[in-house]
Amino acid sequence: MAQVAKGTIAGVKVSSTDTPFTGVTDISGVDRTADAYDSSTHDMTGIGKQYTSGLVDYGSVTFTVLYNEIDLTTLTSAIGYALSKMGSGNADVFYVTEPKGHKVSFSGFVKSFKPRLPVAGLKSAALEIQVSGVLTETAATS
């Protein structure tokens, strides 16, 4: 089971089942950035610009994971499944669940896989997921 930050679990849904990534060491994202549209006109009073908020871009989420070669080609592992879908044009549901139950899930696809191959030590990779659409958040229960 992929455990981070004393119990945080991250993974992807495989056949409607939450399947955790193994060896997650870091998670960055999910950011929220709203588009800002200039709604100023020359008929306005004053010289300050006015803006209107637009759509929200959730950016990308990067999971840093430890892995071995078998993980990359095994479709039953979360990382193998996610990589097999890279470039397919299809999105999957990814999730992060915190220890007290707060869960964020989102549709997305693998945007990049950047392995780090140390001379001595464990292999790791940055697995970047591009968020597509809206987030679903579930509040913690305790």
PEWO-V382581 format. One record per helix or strand of 3 or more residues. SS is the DSSP state (2 for helix, 1 for strand). FROM is the first residue (numbers start at 1). TO is the last residue. If there is no record, write none. Layout:
# PEWO-V382581
SS;FROM;TO  SS;FROM;TO
This chain:
# PEWO-V382581
1;8;14  1;17;20  1;24;28  1;33;38  1;51;57  1;60;66  2;69;73  2;78;84  1;92;97  1;103;116  1;124;138
